[in-house]
Amino acid sequence: MTPLEIAANAVTALSILLAARNSVHTWWSGIAGSVLFIAVFGQAQLYADATLQLFFIATSVVGWREWLRGGADAAPRPVTRASGCTLAWMALAAAAVTAGYGALLHRYTDAFMPFVDAAVLALSVVAQCLLMQRRIDTWPAWLLVNTLSVPLFATRGLQLTAGLYALYWLNAWYGWWHWRQDQRAGRQALA
């Protein structure tokens, strides 16, 4: 466990706590955590996970902008399900990205477990896209991401990060349950 890994996890944990409190500060702290994790994952030869942080930075910039632009009258998007067709093409795209990017990492880098690393990237993009649209289907996707991430990070000596992702796994179960309750009750989630 390095000081860099500790800092990346601390800032990311802060971001998650701020998100739970519906604070706009979740976005800048998420960006800072992602920047730190780029270095952590690069040092651990998890290049797809490092690349994924760039996606999280971009989506955090968009989220930050949207939260600052939204007014008191802006109604939050309701929790809905993605169509079967949408989920099918997302699954196919994730499989294609996993195969293609995994092959590139395997052939041209010293990446550790390149196909698992690429799968975490591909499935995280799917989960994040579903999350940004408030699709309940985001939670099974996050469960899969976290199920793959915990042992991947643990085998690279990133015990703190693996532990954080184990907590994300529990949070995904809670999020899935909570969003189902909101959907059944016809409630809209907070912006």
Sequence and secondary structure as in RCSB ss.txt:
>XXXX:A:sequence
MTPLEIAANAVTALSILLAARNSVHTWWSGIAGSVLFIAVFGQAQLYADATLQLFFIATSVVGWREWLRGGADAA
PRPVTRASGCTLAWMALAAAAVTAGYGALLHRYTDAFMPFVDAAVLALSVVAQCLLMQRRIDTWPAWLLVNTLSV
PLFATRGLQLTAGLYALYWLNAWYGWWHWRQDQRAGRQALA
>XXXX:A:secstr
  HHHHHHHHHHHHHHHHHHTT THHHHHHHHHHHHHHHHHHHTT HHHHHHHHHHHHHHHHHHHHHHH  TT  
    B   HHHHHHHHHHHHHHHHHHHHHHHHHS  SSHHHHHHHHHHHHHHHHHHHTTBTTHHHHHHHHHHHHH
HHHHHTT HHHHHHHHHHHHHHHHHHHHHHHHHHHT     
